[in-house]
Amino acid sequence: MAFALSASYVTAGCRVGRRRRCDAGRDAGRPVRIPAAGGADHRRLSNPLYSLLIAYTNDYLDYDDMPAASGGLVFINGLGAIAGPVTTGWLMSDGVFGPPGFFFFIASLMFATAAYAAYRATQRPSTPVEETSSMAYMYPTASPVAIEMAQEVAFEADQEAEEQK
């Protein structure tokens, strides 16, 4: 309902008198559906990035190093949570880019992430399939006995894999 109202407001708000006057985001009376779809795609693609980066990091670490690496990633995430809004606000100020500064900042962050991922992909070989395992689902309501049993099964699977080498 709110989306339909905002789209009709944008298309109706572009005509002022006899002239057409539109902002860049409301060019020629075009509805907001295209930028809204782009925003939805951005959310859909960026939300799983943190968990994917943690999983990728943990693929190359020993079990003893995982807590320290997770702590470092949480710290970096916190720095971004502090610096991101400040930087975005500065870029959106009238003296720099104005409102399009928000999208410029998001695009530059996504480009930097993609460039770094492409660089890292060329620096290290991927993990062989034999050294990977499937994910074990644990429900939040699982009892301590179930968690201990799952750990024992994983430990036994690791021992069997080492014996087969």
C-alpha positions in Angstrom: 0.0 0.0 0.0 2.7 2.5 1.0 4.8 1.5 -2.1 1.8 2.2 -4.4 1.2 5.5 -2.8 4.9 6.5 -3.1 4.9 5.5 -6.8 1.8 7.5 -7.6 3.2 10.5 -5.7 6.4 10.4 -7.6 4.7 10.1 -11.0 2.2 12.9 -10.1 4.8 15.1 -8.6 6.9 15.5 -11.7 4.6 17.8 -13.5 4.7 21.4 -12.3 2.6 23.8 -14.4 3.1 23.3 -18.1 6.7 22.1 -17.7 8.0 18.7 -16.6 10.3 19.1 -13.7 11.8 15.9 -12.3 14.8 15.0 -10.1 17.3 12.3 -11.3 15.5 9.6 -9.3 12.1 10.5 -10.7 13.2 11.1 -14.3 10.3 11.7 -16.7 7.6 10.5 -14.4 9.0 7.0 -14.2 7.8 5.2 -11.1 10.1 4.3 -8.2 9.8 0.6 -8.9 13.2 0.4 -10.7 15.2 2.0 -7.8 13.2 0.0 -5.3 14.0 -3.2 -7.1 17.7 -2.2 -7.2 17.5 -1.7 -3.4 15.9 -5.0 -2.9 18.6 -6.7 -5.0 21.3 -4.9 -2.9 19.8 -6.1 0.3 19.4 -9.6 -1.1 23.0 -9.8 -2.2 24.7 -8.0 0.7 23.0 -9.5 3.7 24.7 -12.9 3.5 28.2 -11.4 3.0 29.2 -11.4 6.7 28.3 -15.0 7.2 30.0 -16.0 3.9 33.2 -14.2 4.9 33.3 -15.9 8.3 32.7 -19.3 6.6 35.5 -18.5 4.1 37.8 -17.4 6.8 37.1 -20.5 8.9 37.8 -22.8 6.0 41.5 -21.8 6.1 42.0 -21.8 9.9 42.7 -24.3 12.6 40.1 -24.8 15.3 42.2 -23.0 17.8 42.5 -19.9 15.6 38.7 -19.5 14.8 37.7 -17.5 17.9 40.4 -15.0 17.4 39.5 -14.6 13.8 35.8 -14.2 14.6 36.7 -11.6 17.2 38.7 -9.7 14.6 35.9 -9.9 12.0 33.4 -8.6 14.6 35.7 -5.7 15.4 36.1 -4.8 11.8 32.3 -5.0 11.4 32.0 -2.6 14.4 34.4 -0.2 12.8 32.3 -0.3 9.6 29.1 0.3 11.6 30.7 3.4 13.1 32.4 4.8 10.1 29.8 3.9 7.5 27.0 6.3 8.6 29.5 9.1 9.1 31.1 8.7 5.7 27.7 8.3 4.0 26.4 11.4 5.7 29.4 13.3 4.5 29.1 12.0 0.9 25.4 12.9 0.9 26.0 16.5 2.0 25.3 19.2 -0.5 28.9 20.1 -1.0 30.0 16.6 -2.0 27.6 14.5 -4.0 24.2 15.2 -2.5 21.6 12.4 -2.2 23.3 10.2 -4.9 26.3 10.0 -2.6 24.5 7.2 -0.7 24.4 5.0 -3.9 28.0 6.0 -4.8 29.2 4.9 -1.4 27.3 1.6 -1.6 28.6 0.9 -5.1 32.2 1.7 -4.2 32.0 -0.6 -1.2 30.6 -3.4 -3.3 33.2 -2.8 -6.0 36.0 -2.9 -3.5 34.7 -6.1 -2.0 34.4 -7.7 -5.4 37.9 -6.6 -6.4 39.4 -8.0 -3.1 37.5 -11.3 -3.6 38.9 -11.6 -7.2 42.4 -10.8 -5.9 42.2 -13.3 -3.1 40.8 -16.0 -5.4 44.1 -15.8 -7.4 46.3 -16.0 -4.4 45.4 -19.3 -2.8 44.3 -22.6 -4.2 40.8 -23.7 -3.2 40.3 -26.3 -0.5 40.1 -29.9 -1.9 36.7 -31.5 -1.7 38.2 -34.3 0.4 39.0 -31.9 3.2 35.6 -30.3 3.4 32.5 -31.6 5.2 28.9 -31.0 5.1 27.2 -28.5 7.5 25.6 -30.0 10.6 22.3 -28.3 11.5 21.8 -27.6 15.2 18.5 -26.3 16.4 18.5 -23.7 19.1 16.4 -26.0 21.2 18.9 -28.8 21.0 19.8 -30.3 24.4 23.5 -30.4 25.6 23.3 -34.2 25.1 22.5 -33.7 21.4 25.2 -31.2 20.9 27.8 -33.4 22.6 26.7 -36.3 20.4 27.0 -34.2 17.3 30.5 -33.2 18.3 31.4 -36.9 18.9 30.1 -37.9 15.5 32.2 -35.1 13.8 35.3 -36.1 15.8 34.9 -39.7 14.8 34.4 -38.7 11.1 37.7 -36.7 11.3 39.5 -39.6 12.8 38.3 -42.0 10.1 39.4 -39.5 7.5 42.9 -39.3 9.0 43.1 -43.1 9.2 42.3 -43.5 5.5 45.1 -41.2 4.5 
